[in-house]
Amino acid sequence: MTKIETTLSTLLLDIGAFYKPKEWHFLTVNGIDLGEGKIELQWIFSKYGVKDEVVLYYALSDYETPVPSLVALIPSSTMGEREIVDMFGLTVEGAQKGLYLDKDSLPHPLRGDV
């Protein structure tokens, strides 16, 4: 696996320069609560036709900073973006909440400070 650090401010440029839809499959966007109000966000890709070639872009952030959406580049990213909105309480530009959690669910169940 190749792990590449990015920032939220350069995310669209970095992934836009990398991503070729006929070469790379977007798997998901993931979050890891780091404690103390910090989170590591990960955008994970696998190469078509190649076993075990995975590229992971990651950015460190806090819960207050809005996350840019990749939907304009990768329409299928909408599902993962909506998941991190529900599970971590993040704001992702254009992503709605309420896809994964029932109305009576605990809010932001993967967020460590709630």
PDB file as gemmi writes it, atoms N, CA and C in Angstrom:
CRYST1    1.000    1.000    1.000  90.00  90.00  90.00 P 1                      
ATOM      1  N   MET A   1       0.841  -1.172   0.000  1.00  0.00           N  
ATOM      2  CA  MET A   1       0.000   0.000   0.000  1.00  0.00           C  
ATOM      3  C   MET A   1       0.886   1.234   0.000  1.00  0.00           C  
ATOM      4  N   THR A   2       0.474   2.206  -0.781  1.00  0.00           N  
ATOM      5  CA  THR A   2       1.141   3.496  -0.808  1.00  0.00           C  
ATOM      6  C   THR A   2       0.263   4.487  -0.052  1.00  0.00           C  
ATOM      7  N   LYS A   3       0.826   5.158   0.926  1.00  0.00           N  
ATOM      8  CA  LYS A   3       0.085   6.127   1.737  1.00  0.00           C  
ATOM      9  C   LYS A   3       0.643   7.515   1.436  1.00  0.00           C  
ATOM     10  N   ILE A   4      -0.237   8.423   0.987  1.00  0.00           N  
ATOM     11  CA  ILE A   4       0.172   9.755   0.551  1.00  0.00           C  
ATOM     12  C   ILE A   4      -0.546  10.798   1.395  1.00  0.00           C  
ATOM     13  N   GLU A   5       0.221  11.660   2.039  1.00  0.00           N  
ATOM     14  CA  GLU A   5      -0.378  12.719   2.847  1.00  0.00           C  
ATOM     15  C   GLU A   5      -0.843  13.865   1.948  1.00  0.00           C  
ATOM     16  N   THR A   6      -1.989  14.410   2.268  1.00  0.00           N  
ATOM     17  CA  THR A   6      -2.536  15.564   1.590  1.00  0.00           C  
ATOM     18  C   THR A   6      -3.122  16.484   2.656  1.00  0.00           C  
ATOM     19  N   THR A   7      -3.700  17.573   2.258  1.00  0.00           N  
ATOM     20  CA  THR A   7      -4.428  18.456   3.171  1.00  0.00           C  
ATOM     21  C   THR A   7      -5.819  18.665   2.594  1.00  0.00           C  
ATOM     22  N   LEU A   8      -6.735  19.112   3.421  1.00  0.00           N  
ATOM     23  CA  LEU A   8      -8.076  19.369   2.909  1.00  0.00           C  
ATOM     24  C   LEU A   8      -8.062  20.485   1.871  1.00  0.00           C  
ATOM     25  N   SER A   9      -7.144  21.430   2.004  1.00  0.00           N  
ATOM     26  CA  SER A   9      -7.100  22.531   1.042  1.00  0.00           C  
ATOM     27  C   SER A   9      -6.529  22.118  -0.314  1.00  0.00           C  
ATOM     28  N   THR A  10      -5.736  21.042  -0.366  1.00  0.00           N  
ATOM     29  CA  THR A  10      -5.174  20.588  -1.649  1.00  0.00           C  
ATOM     30  C   THR A  10      -5.755  19.252  -2.111  1.00  0.00           C  
ATOM     31  N   LEU A  11      -6.712  18.726  -1.384  1.00  0.00           N  
ATOM     32  CA  LEU A  11      -7.261  17.397  -1.667  1.00  0.00           C  
ATOM     33  C   LEU A  11      -7.758  17.265  -3.104  1.00  0.00           C  
ATOM     34  N   LEU A  12      -8.576  18.196  -3.559  1.00  0.00           N  
ATOM     35  CA  LEU A  12      -9.146  18.089  -4.903  1.00  0.00           C  
ATOM     36  C   LEU A  12      -8.064  18.142  -5.975  1.00  0.00           C  
ATOM     37  N   LEU A  13      -7.080  18.987  -5.794  1.00  0.00           N  
ATOM     38  CA  LEU A  13      -5.973  19.053  -6.756  1.00  0.00           C  
ATOM     39  C   LEU A  13      -5.158  17.770  -6.745  1.00  0.00           C  
ATOM     40  N   ASP A  14      -4.836  17.275  -5.556  1.00  0.00           N  
ATOM     41  CA  ASP A  14      -4.011  16.075  -5.435  1.00  0.00           C  
ATOM     42  C   ASP A  14      -4.704  14.847  -6.027  1.00  0.00           C  
ATOM     43  N   ILE A  15      -5.938  14.629  -5.639  1.00  0.00           N  
ATOM     44  CA  ILE A  15      -6.646  13.455  -6.143  1.00  0.00           C  
ATOM     45  C   ILE A  15      -7.026  13.652  -7.611  1.00  0.00           C  
ATOM     46  N   GLY A  16      -7.348  14.870  -7.994  1.00  0.00           N  
ATOM     47  CA  GLY A  16      -7.646  15.145  -9.399  1.00  0.00           C  
ATOM     48  C   GLY A  16      -6.476  14.834 -10.313  1.00  0.00           C  
ATOM     49  N   ALA A  17      -5.255  15.113  -9.859  1.00  0.00           N  
ATOM     50  CA  ALA A  17      -4.063  14.809 -10.656  1.00  0.00           C  
ATOM     51  C   ALA A  17      -3.779  13.308 -10.702  1.00  0.00           C  
ATOM     52  N   PHE A  18      -4.152  12.601  -9.663  1.00  0.00           N  
ATOM     53  CA  PHE A  18      -3.881  11.159  -9.552  1.00  0.00           C  
ATOM     54  C   PHE A  18      -4.932  10.289 -10.249  1.00  0.00           C  
ATOM     55  N   TYR A  19      -6.197  10.600 -10.034  1.00  0.00           N  
ATOM     56  CA  TYR A  19      -7.291   9.691 -10.354  1.00  0.00           C  
ATOM     57  C   TYR A  19      -7.557   9.602 -11.859  1.00  0.00           C  
ATOM     58  N   LYS A  20      -7.504   8.386 -12.361  1.00  0.00           N  
ATOM     59  CA  LYS A  20      -7.885   8.076 -13.727  1.00  0.00           C  
ATOM     60  C   LYS A  20      -8.925   6.952 -13.632  1.00  0.00           C  
ATOM     61  N   PRO A  21     -10.189   7.247 -13.976  1.00  0.00           N  
ATOM     62  CA  PRO A  21     -11.268   6.298 -13.713  1.00  0.00           C  
ATOM     63  C   PRO A  21     -11.124   4.935 -14.388  1.00  0.00           C  
ATOM     64  N   LYS A  22     -10.389   4.834 -15.479  1.00  0.00           N  
ATOM     65  CA  LYS A  22     -10.207   3.533 -16.130  1.00  0.00           C  
ATOM     66  C   LYS A  22      -9.017   2.777 -15.560  1.00  0.00           C  
ATOM     67  N   GLU A  23      -8.261   3.440 -14.683  1.00  0.00           N  
ATOM     68  CA  GLU A  23      -7.082   2.814 -14.080  1.00  0.00           C  
ATOM     69  C   GLU A  23      -7.277   2.504 -12.592  1.00  0.00           C  
ATOM     70  N   TRP A  24      -8.030   3.383 -11.902  1.00  0.00           N  
ATOM     71  CA  TRP A  24      -8.185   3.259 -10.450  1.00  0.00           C  
ATOM     72  C   TRP A  24      -9.646   3.144 -10.068  1.00  0.00           C  
ATOM     73  N   HIS A  25      -9.910   2.265  -9.117  1.00  0.00           N  
ATOM     74  CA  HIS A  25     -11.245   2.101  -8.539  1.00  0.00           C  
ATOM     75  C   HIS A  25     -11.268   2.809  -7.186  1.00  0.00           C  
ATOM     76  N   PHE A  26     -12.204   3.745  -7.029  1.00  0.00           N  
ATOM     77  CA  PHE A  26     -12.374   4.400  -5.728  1.00  0.00           C  
ATOM     78  C   PHE A  26     -13.105   3.425  -4.817  1.00  0.00           C  
ATOM     79  N   LEU A  27     -12.484   3.080  -3.683  1.00  0.00           N  
ATOM     80  CA  LEU A  27     -13.100   2.144  -2.743  1.00  0.00           C  
ATOM     81  C   LEU A  27     -13.989   2.860  -1.742  1.00  0.00           C  
ATOM     82  N   THR A  28     -13.407   3.819  -1.004  1.00  0.00           N  
ATOM     83  CA  THR A  28     -14.187   4.487   0.035  1.00  0.00           C  
ATOM     84  C   THR A  28     -13.432   5.675   0.595  1.00  0.00           C  
ATOM     85  N   VAL A  29     -14.139   6.469   1.358  1.00  0.00           N  
ATOM     86  CA  VAL A  29     -13.525   7.454   2.245  1.00  0.00           C  
ATOM     87  C   VAL A  29     -13.784   6.947   3.653  1.00  0.00           C  
ATOM     88  N   ASN A  30     -12.780   7.042   4.490  1.00  0.00           N  
ATOM     89  CA  ASN A  30     -12.837   6.467   5.829  1.00  0.00           C  
ATOM     90  C   ASN A  30     -12.347   7.507   6.828  1.00  0.00           C  
ATOM     91  N   GLY A  31     -12.775   7.374   8.055  1.00  0.00           N  
ATOM     92  CA  GLY A  31     -12.288   8.247   9.118  1.00  0.00           C  
ATOM     93  C   GLY A  31     -11.781   7.435  10.295  1.00  0.00           C  
ATOM     94  N   ILE A  32     -10.763   7.963  10.952  1.00  0.00           N  
ATOM     95  CA  ILE A  32     -10.237   7.356  12.177  1.00  0.00           C  
ATOM     96  C   ILE A  32     -10.160   8.452  13.228  1.00  0.00           C  
ATOM     97  N   ASP A  33     -10.930   8.308  14.294  1.00  0.00           N  
ATOM     98  CA  ASP A  33     -10.875   9.282  15.384  1.00  0.00           C  
ATOM     99  C   ASP A  33      -9.529   9.142  16.093  1.00  0.00           C  
ATOM    100  N   LEU A  34      -8.808  10.250  16.193  1.00  0.00           N  
ATOM    101  CA  LEU A  34      -7.488  10.252  16.828  1.00  0.00           C  
ATOM    102  C   LEU A  34      -7.534  10.758  18.263  1.00  0.00           C  
ATOM    103  N   GLY A  35      -8.717  11.104  18.745  1.00  0.00           N  
ATOM    104  CA  GLY A  35      -8.845  11.660  20.090  1.00  0.00           C  
ATOM    105  C   GLY A  35      -8.559  13.149  20.085  1.00  0.00           C  
ATOM    106  N   GLU A  36      -8.922  13.800  21.166  1.00  0.00           N  
ATOM    107  CA  GLU A  36      -8.682  15.229  21.353  1.00  0.00           C  
ATOM    108  C   GLU A  36      -9.216  16.080  20.197  1.00  0.00           C  
ATOM    109  N   GLY A  37     -10.357  15.667  19.620  1.00  0.00           N  
ATOM    110  CA  GLY A  37     -11.004  16.441  18.562  1.00  0.00           C  
ATOM    111  C   GLY A  37     -10.334  16.366  17.204  1.00  0.00           C  
ATOM    112  N   LYS A  38      -9.471  15.388  17.008  1.00  0.00           N  
ATOM    113  CA  LYS A  38      -8.744  15.235  15.738  1.00  0.00           C  
ATOM    114  C   LYS A  38      -9.209  13.973  15.015  1.00  0.00           C  
ATOM    115  N   ILE A  39      -9.093  13.994  13.692  1.00  0.00           N  
ATOM    116  CA  ILE A  39      -9.495  12.869  12.862  1.00  0.00           C  
ATOM    117  C   ILE A  39      -8.521  12.717  11.701  1.00  0.00           C  
ATOM    118  N   GLU A  40      -8.283  11.472  11.324  1.00  0.00           N  
ATOM    119  CA  GLU A  40      -7.563  11.195  10.079  1.00  0.00           C  
ATOM    120  C   GLU A  40      -8.596  10.737   9.062  1.00  0.00           C  
ATOM    121  N   LEU A  41      -8.657  11.434   7.938  1.00  0.00           N  
ATOM    122  CA  LEU A  41      -9.544  11.054   6.848  1.00  0.00           C  
ATOM    123  C   LEU A  41      -8.725  10.348   5.784  1.00  0.00           C  
ATOM    124  N   GLN A  42      -9.306   9.296   5.199  1.00  0.00           N  
ATOM    125  CA  GLN A  42      -8.589   8.485   4.212  1.00  0.00           C  
ATOM    126  C   GLN A  42      -9.473   8.279   2.979  1.00  0.00           C  
ATOM    127  N   TRP A  43      -8.872   8.458   1.808  1.00  0.00           N  
ATOM    128  CA  TRP A  43      -9.528   8.181   0.536  1.00  0.00           C  
ATOM    129  C   TRP A  43      -8.744   7.045  -0.096  1.00  0.00           C  
ATOM    130  N   ILE A  44      -9.408   5.910  -0.344  1.00  0.00           N  
ATOM    131  CA  ILE A  44      -8.709   4.677  -0.688  1.00  0.00           C  
ATOM    132  C   ILE A  44      -9.070   4.245  -2.116  1.00  0.00           C  
ATOM    133  N   PHE A  45      -8.029   3.891  -2.879  1.00  0.00           N  
ATOM    134  CA  PHE A  45      -8.160   3.484  -4.275  1.00  0.00           C  
ATOM    135  C   PHE A  45      -7.431   2.166  -4.497  1.00  0.00           C  
ATOM    136  N   SER A  46      -7.963   1.329  -5.395  1.00  0.00           N  
ATOM    137  CA  SER A  46      -7.236   0.126  -5.814  1.00  0.00           C  
ATOM    138  C   SER A  46      -7.125   0.151  -7.337  1.00  0.00           C  
ATOM    139  N   LYS A  47      -6.020  -0.390  -7.825  1.00  0.00           N  
ATOM    140  CA  LYS A  47      -5.763  -0.383  -9.259  1.00  0.00           C  
ATOM    141  C   LYS A  47      -6.473  -1.564  -9.911  1.00  0.00           C  
ATOM    142  N   TYR A  48      -7.173  -1.288 -10.997  1.00  0.00           N  
ATOM    143  CA  TYR A  48      -7.852  -2.350 -11.737  1.00  0.00           C  
ATOM    144  C   TYR A  48      -6.835  -3.332 -12.294  1.00  0.00           C  
ATOM    145  N   GLY A  49      -7.132  -4.615 -12.185  1.00  0.00           N  
ATOM    146  CA  GLY A  49      -6.341  -5.657 -12.799  1.00  0.00           C  
ATOM    147  C   GLY A  49      -5.009  -5.949 -12.138  1.00  0.00           C  
ATOM    148  N   VAL A  50      -4.758  -5.326 -10.994  1.00  0.00           N  
ATOM    149  CA  VAL A  50      -3.495  -5.543 -10.294  1.00  0.00           C  
ATOM    150  C   VAL A  50      -3.823  -5.952  -8.860  1.00  0.00           C  
ATOM    151  N   LYS A  51      -3.314  -7.086  -8.466  1.00  0.00           N  
ATOM    152  CA  LYS A  51      -3.595  -7.578  -7.119  1.00  0.00           C  
ATOM    153  C   LYS A  51      -2.829  -6.768  -6.084  1.00  0.00           C  
ATOM    154  N   ASP A  52      -3.527  -6.315  -5.072  1.00  0.00           N  
ATOM    155  CA  ASP A  52      -2.931  -5.664  -3.900  1.00  0.00           C  
ATOM    156  C   ASP A  52      -2.216  -4.344  -4.180  1.00  0.00           C  
ATOM    157  N   GLU A  53      -2.585  -3.637  -5.235  1.00  0.00           N  
ATOM    158  CA  GLU A  53      -2.028  -2.290  -5.427  1.00  0.00           C  
ATOM    159  C   GLU A  53      -3.067  -1.282  -4.959  1.00  0.00           C  
ATOM    160  N   VAL A  54      -2.799  -0.707  -3.802  1.00  0.00           N  
ATOM    161  CA  VAL A  54      -3.727   0.211  -3.145  1.00  0.00           C  
ATOM    162  C   VAL A  54      -3.007   1.516  -2.870  1.00  0.00           C  
ATOM    163  N   VAL A  55      -3.714   2.618  -3.131  1.00  0.00           N  
ATOM    164  CA  VAL A  55      -3.199   3.946  -2.803  1.00  0.00           C  
ATOM    165  C   VAL A  55      -4.175   4.589  -1.838  1.00  0.00           C  
ATOM    166  N   LEU A  56      -3.657   5.110  -0.752  1.00  0.00           N  
ATOM    167  CA  LEU A  56      -4.455   5.738   0.291  1.00  0.00           C  
ATOM    168  C   LEU A  56      -3.972   7.179   0.458  1.00  0.00           C  
ATOM    169  N   TYR A  57      -4.847   8.111   0.170  1.00  0.00           N  
ATOM    170  CA  TYR A  57      -4.578   9.522   0.469  1.00  0.00           C  
ATOM    171  C   TYR A  57      -5.145   9.790   1.854  1.00  0.00           C  
ATOM    172  N   TYR A  58      -4.420  10.554   2.669  1.00  0.00           N  
ATOM    173  CA  TYR A  58      -4.942  10.861   3.992  1.00  0.00           C  
ATOM    174  C   TYR A  58      -4.662  12.319   4.349  1.00  0.00           C  
ATOM    175  N   ALA A  59      -5.554  12.842   5.178  1.00  0.00           N  
ATOM    176  CA  ALA A  59      -5.421  14.210   5.681  1.00  0.00           C  
ATOM    177  C   ALA A  59      -5.800  14.214   7.146  1.00  0.00           C  
ATOM    178  N   LEU A  60      -5.046  14.944   7.939  1.00  0.00           N  
ATOM    179  CA  LEU A  60      -5.357  15.137   9.352  1.00  0.00           C  
ATOM    180  C   LEU A  60      -6.181  16.404   9.480  1.00  0.00           C  
ATOM    181  N   SER A  61      -7.200  16.346  10.323  1.00  0.00           N  
ATOM    182  CA  SER A  61      -8.078  17.506  10.478  1.00  0.00           C  
ATOM    183  C   SER A  61      -8.711  17.491  11.856  1.00  0.00           C  
ATOM    184  N   ASP A  62      -9.581  18.454  12.067  1.00  0.00           N  
ATOM    185  CA  ASP A  62     -10.410  18.495  13.266  1.00  0.00           C  
ATOM    186  C   ASP A  62     -11.862  18.346  12.815  1.00  0.00           C  
ATOM    187  N   TYR A  63     -12.765  18.324  13.779  1.00  0.00           N  
ATOM    188  CA  TYR A  63     -14.171  18.095  13.451  1.00  0.00           C  
ATOM    189  C   TYR A  63     -14.904  19.352  12.977  1.00  0.00           C  
ATOM    190  N   GLU A  64     -14.292  20.500  13.122  1.00  0.00           N  
ATOM    191  CA  GLU A  64     -14.959  21.743  12.739  1.00  0.00           C  
ATOM    192  C   GLU A  64     -14.675  22.155  11.301  1.00  0.00           C  
ATOM    193  N   THR A  65     -13.580  21.705  10.732  1.00  0.00           N  
ATOM    194  CA  THR A  65     -13.183  22.126   9.386  1.00  0.00           C  
ATOM    195  C   THR A  65     -14.002  21.366   8.337  1.00  0.00           C  
ATOM    196  N   PRO A  66     -14.679  22.088   7.432  1.00  0.00           N  
ATOM    197  CA  PRO A  66     -15.438  21.402   6.376  1.00  0.00           C  
ATOM    198  C   PRO A  66     -14.515  20.592   5.462  1.00  0.00           C  
ATOM    199  N   VAL A  67     -15.015  19.453   5.028  1.00  0.00           N  
ATOM    200  CA  VAL A  67     -14.268  18.546   4.160  1.00  0.00           C  
ATOM    201  C   VAL A  67     -14.761  18.748   2.725  1.00  0.00           C  
ATOM    202  N   PRO A  68     -13.846  18.942   1.773  1.00  0.00           N  
ATOM    203  CA  PRO A  68     -14.298  19.077   0.382  1.00  0.00           C  
ATOM    204  C   PRO A  68     -14.855  17.762  -0.143  1.00  0.00           C  
ATOM    205  N   SER A  69     -15.811  17.867  -1.026  1.00  0.00           N  
ATOM    206  CA  SER A  69     -16.426  16.700  -1.641  1.00  0.00           C  
ATOM    207  C   SER A  69     -15.675  16.315  -2.908  1.00  0.00           C  
ATOM    208  N   LEU A  70     -15.589  15.007  -3.155  1.00  0.00           N  
ATOM    209  CA  LEU A  70     -14.996  14.497  -4.389  1.00  0.00           C  
ATOM    210  C   LEU A  70     -16.050  14.141  -5.435  1.00  0.00           C  
ATOM    211  N   VAL A  71     -17.315  14.413  -5.170  1.00  0.00           N  
ATOM    212  CA  VAL A  71     -18.395  13.970  -6.048  1.00  0.00           C  
ATOM    213  C   VAL A  71     -18.226  14.484  -7.481  1.00  0.00           C  
ATOM    214  N   ALA A  72     -17.712  15.680  -7.672  1.00  0.00           N  
ATOM    215  CA  ALA A  72     -17.514  16.199  -9.028  1.00  0.00           C  
ATOM    216  C   ALA A  72     -16.489  15.363  -9.799  1.00  0.00           C  
ATOM    217  N   LEU A  73     -15.492  14.817  -9.097  1.00  0.00           N  
ATOM    218  CA  LEU A  73     -14.474  13.965  -9.721  1.00  0.00           C  
ATOM    219  C   LEU A  73     -14.905  12.502  -9.755  1.00  0.00           C  
ATOM    220  N   ILE A  74     -15.516  12.049  -8.646  1.00  0.00           N  
ATOM    221  CA  ILE A  74     -15.855  10.640  -8.458  1.00  0.00           C  
ATOM    222  C   ILE A  74     -17.290  10.575  -7.912  1.00  0.00           C  
ATOM    223  N   PRO A  75     -18.286  10.489  -8.789  1.00  0.00           N  
ATOM    224  CA  PRO A  75     -19.675  10.521  -8.322  1.00  0.00           C  
ATOM    225  C   PRO A  75     -20.002   9.489  -7.238  1.00  0.00           C  
ATOM    226  N   SER A  76     -19.384   8.317  -7.278  1.00  0.00           N  
ATOM    227  CA  SER A  76     -19.691   7.285  -6.284  1.00  0.00           C  
ATOM    228  C   SER A  76     -19.180   7.620  -4.890  1.00  0.00           C  
ATOM    229  N   SER A  77     -18.372   8.642  -4.744  1.00  0.00           N  
ATOM    230  CA  SER A  77     -17.872   9.016  -3.420  1.00  0.00           C  
ATOM    231  C   SER A  77     -18.975   9.555  -2.514  1.00  0.00           C  
ATOM    232  N   THR A  78     -20.136   9.842  -3.075  1.00  0.00           N  
ATOM    233  CA  THR A  78     -21.237  10.382  -2.275  1.00  0.00           C  
ATOM    234  C   THR A  78     -21.618   9.471  -1.117  1.00  0.00           C  
ATOM    235  N   MET A  79     -21.566   8.157  -1.317  1.00  0.00           N  
ATOM    236  CA  MET A  79     -21.966   7.233  -0.250  1.00  0.00           C  
ATOM    237  C   MET A  79     -20.999   7.303   0.933  1.00  0.00           C  
ATOM    238  N   GLY A  80     -19.712   7.262   0.669  1.00  0.00           N  
ATOM    239  CA  GLY A  80     -18.723   7.352   1.739  1.00  0.00           C  
ATOM    240  C   GLY A  80     -18.752   8.698   2.428  1.00  0.00           C  
ATOM    241  N   GLU A  81     -18.981   9.752   1.663  1.00  0.00           N  
ATOM    242  CA  GLU A  81     -19.053  11.085   2.257  1.00  0.00           C  
ATOM    243  C   GLU A  81     -20.241  11.192   3.198  1.00  0.00           C  
ATOM    244  N   ARG A  82     -21.365  10.667   2.787  1.00  0.00           N  
ATOM    245  CA  ARG A  82     -22.547  10.704   3.660  1.00  0.00           C  
ATOM    246  C   ARG A  82     -22.337   9.840   4.908  1.00  0.00           C  
ATOM    247  N   GLU A  83     -21.583   8.762   4.755  1.00  0.00           N  
ATOM    248  CA  GLU A  83     -21.296   7.919   5.913  1.00  0.00           C  
ATOM    249  C   GLU A  83     -20.453   8.658   6.948  1.00  0.00           C  
ATOM    250  N   ILE A  84     -19.408   9.386   6.519  1.00  0.00           N  
ATOM    251  CA  ILE A  84     -18.590  10.085   7.513  1.00  0.00           C  
ATOM    252  C   ILE A  84     -19.330  11.273   8.119  1.00  0.00           C  
ATOM    253  N   VAL A  85     -20.303  11.825   7.398  1.00  0.00           N  
ATOM    254  CA  VAL A  85     -21.152  12.858   7.997  1.00  0.00           C  
ATOM    255  C   VAL A  85     -21.938  12.259   9.153  1.00  0.00           C  
ATOM    256  N   ASP A  86     -22.572  11.116   8.920  1.00  0.00           N  
ATOM    257  CA  ASP A  86     -23.380  10.474   9.961  1.00  0.00           C  
ATOM    258  C   ASP A  86     -22.528   9.921  11.107  1.00  0.00           C  
ATOM    259  N   MET A  87     -21.487   9.216  10.783  1.00  0.00           N  
ATOM    260  CA  MET A  87     -20.724   8.495  11.798  1.00  0.00           C  
ATOM    261  C   MET A  87     -19.799   9.376  12.635  1.00  0.00           C  
ATOM    262  N   PHE A  88     -19.317  10.480  12.028  1.00  0.00           N  
ATOM    263  CA  PHE A  88     -18.370  11.346  12.742  1.00  0.00           C  
ATOM    264  C   PHE A  88     -18.889  12.763  12.982  1.00  0.00           C  
ATOM    265  N   GLY A  89     -20.012  13.128  12.381  1.00  0.00           N  
ATOM    266  CA  GLY A  89     -20.535  14.479  12.562  1.00  0.00           C  
ATOM    267  C   GLY A  89     -19.753  15.538  11.815  1.00  0.00           C  
ATOM    268  N   LEU A  90     -19.063  15.135  10.766  1.00  0.00           N  
ATOM    269  CA  LEU A  90     -18.308  16.086   9.957  1.00  0.00           C  
ATOM    270  C   LEU A  90     -19.232  16.824   9.001  1.00  0.00           C  
ATOM    271  N   THR A  91     -18.784  17.948   8.515  1.00  0.00           N  
ATOM    272  CA  THR A  91     -19.457  18.644   7.435  1.00  0.00           C  
ATOM    273  C   THR A  91     -18.671  18.360   6.166  1.00  0.00           C  
ATOM    274  N   VAL A  92     -19.318  17.715   5.210  1.00  0.00           N  
ATOM    275  CA  VAL A  92     -18.733  17.480   3.898  1.00  0.00           C  
ATOM    276  C   VAL A  92     -19.540  18.317   2.919  1.00  0.00           C  
ATOM    277  N   GLU A  93     -18.860  19.140   2.139  1.00  0.00           N  
ATOM    278  CA  GLU A  93     -19.538  20.068   1.236  1.00  0.00           C  
ATOM    279  C   GLU A  93     -20.558  19.337   0.361  1.00  0.00           C  
ATOM    280  N   GLY A  94     -21.818  19.711   0.500  1.00  0.00           N  
ATOM    281  CA  GLY A  94     -22.890  19.150  -0.310  1.00  0.00           C  
ATOM    282  C   GLY A  94     -23.456  17.822   0.160  1.00  0.00           C  
ATOM    283  N   ALA A  95     -22.854  17.197   1.152  1.00  0.00           N  
ATOM    284  CA  ALA A  95     -23.321  15.880   1.609  1.00  0.00           C  
ATOM    285  C   ALA A  95     -24.409  16.043   2.662  1.00  0.00           C  
ATOM    286  N   GLN A  96     -25.476  15.281   2.486  1.00  0.00           N  
ATOM    287  CA  GLN A  96     -26.573  15.305   3.443  1.00  0.00           C  
ATOM    288  C   GLN A  96     -26.321  14.289   4.546  1.00  0.00           C  
ATOM    289  N   LYS A  97     -26.912  14.542   5.694  1.00  0.00           N  
ATOM    290  CA  LYS A  97     -26.840  13.561   6.776  1.00  0.00           C  
ATOM    291  C   LYS A  97     -28.119  12.740   6.780  1.00  0.00           C  
ATOM    292  N   GLY A  98     -28.109  11.666   7.554  1.00  0.00           N  
ATOM    293  CA  GLY A  98     -29.313  10.870   7.725  1.00  0.00           C  
ATOM    294  C   GLY A  98     -29.413   9.648   6.838  1.00  0.00           C  
ATOM    295  N   LEU A  99     -28.330   9.214   6.214  1.00  0.00           N  
ATOM    296  CA  LEU A  99     -28.386   8.037   5.360  1.00  0.00           C  
ATOM    297  C   LEU A  99     -28.214   6.743   6.151  1.00  0.00           C  
ATOM    298  N   TYR A 100     -27.309   6.730   7.119  1.00  0.00           N  
ATOM    299  CA  TYR A 100     -26.934   5.497   7.805  1.00  0.00           C  
ATOM    300  C   TYR A 100     -27.537   5.324   9.192  1.00  0.00           C  
ATOM    301  N   LEU A 101     -28.002   6.387   9.795  1.00  0.00           N  
ATOM    302  CA  LEU A 101     -28.489   6.295  11.166  1.00  0.00           C  
ATOM    303  C   LEU A 101     -29.995   6.510  11.243  1.00  0.00           C  
ATOM    304  N   ASP A 102     -30.644   5.747  12.099  1.00  0.00           N  
ATOM    305  CA  ASP A 102     -32.055   5.967  12.362  1.00  0.00           C  
ATOM    306  C   ASP A 102     -32.208   7.214  13.220  1.00  0.00           C  
ATOM    307  N   LYS A 103     -33.410   7.755  13.252  1.00  0.00           N  
ATOM    308  CA  LYS A 103     -33.666   8.971  14.026  1.00  0.00           C  
ATOM    309  C   LYS A 103     -33.382   8.796  15.514  1.00  0.00           C  
ATOM    310  N   ASP A 104     -33.524   7.570  16.027  1.00  0.00           N  
ATOM    311  CA  ASP A 104     -33.289   7.338  17.450  1.00  0.00           C  
ATOM    312  C   ASP A 104     -31.880   6.800  17.741  1.00  0.00           C  
ATOM    313  N   SER A 105     -31.005   6.793  16.744  1.00  0.00           N  
ATOM    314  CA  SER A 105     -29.621   6.337  16.943  1.00  0.00           C  
ATOM    315  C   SER A 105     -28.817   7.364  17.731  1.00  0.00           C  
ATOM    316  N   LEU A 106     -27.770   6.885  18.378  1.00  0.00           N  
ATOM    317  CA  LEU A 106     -26.835   7.812  19.008  1.00  0.00           C  
ATOM    318  C   LEU A 106     -26.169   8.642  17.919  1.00  0.00           C  
ATOM    319  N   PRO A 107     -26.022   9.946  18.136  1.00  0.00           N  
ATOM    320  CA  PRO A 107     -25.377  10.771  17.111  1.00  0.00           C  
ATOM    321  C   PRO A 107     -23.879  10.503  17.041  1.00  0.00           C  
ATOM    322  N   HIS A 108     -23.345  10.466  15.827  1.00  0.00           N  
ATOM    323  CA  HIS A 108     -21.901  10.371  15.582  1.00  0.00           C  
ATOM    324  C   HIS A 108     -21.237   9.235  16.363  1.00  0.00           C  
ATOM    325  N   PRO A 109     -21.657   7.997  16.170  1.00  0.00           N  
ATOM    326  CA  PRO A 109     -21.184   6.893  17.012  1.00  0.00           C  
ATOM    327  C   PRO A 109     -19.684   6.583  16.907  1.00  0.00           C  
ATOM    328  N   LEU A 110     -19.006   7.010  15.866  1.00  0.00           N  
ATOM    329  CA  LEU A 110     -17.567   6.721  15.756  1.00  0.00           C  
ATOM    330  C   LEU A 110     -16.690   7.864  16.219  1.00  0.00           C  
ATOM    331  N   ARG A 111     -17.312   8.917  16.669  1.00  0.00           N  
ATOM    332  CA  ARG A 111     -16.567  10.077  17.162  1.00  0.00           C  
ATOM    333  C   ARG A 111     -16.231   9.871  18.638  1.00  0.00           C  
ATOM    334  N   GLY A 112     -14.969   9.980  18.977  1.00  0.00           N  
ATOM    335  CA  GLY A 112     -14.518   9.664  20.328  1.00  0.00           C  
ATOM    336  C   GLY A 112     -14.880  10.680  21.392  1.00  0.00           C  
ATOM    337  N   ASP A 113     -15.171  11.919  21.003  1.00  0.00           N  
ATOM    338  CA  ASP A 113     -15.401  12.959  22.027  1.00  0.00           C  
ATOM    339  C   ASP A 113     -16.884  13.219  22.275  1.00  0.00           C  
ATOM    340  N   VAL A 114     -17.771  12.394  21.765  1.00  0.00           N  
ATOM    341  CA  VAL A 114     -19.203  12.607  21.985  1.00  0.00           C  
ATOM    342  C   VAL A 114     -19.692  11.628  23.038  1.00  0.00           C  
TER     343      VAL A 114                                                      
END                                                                             
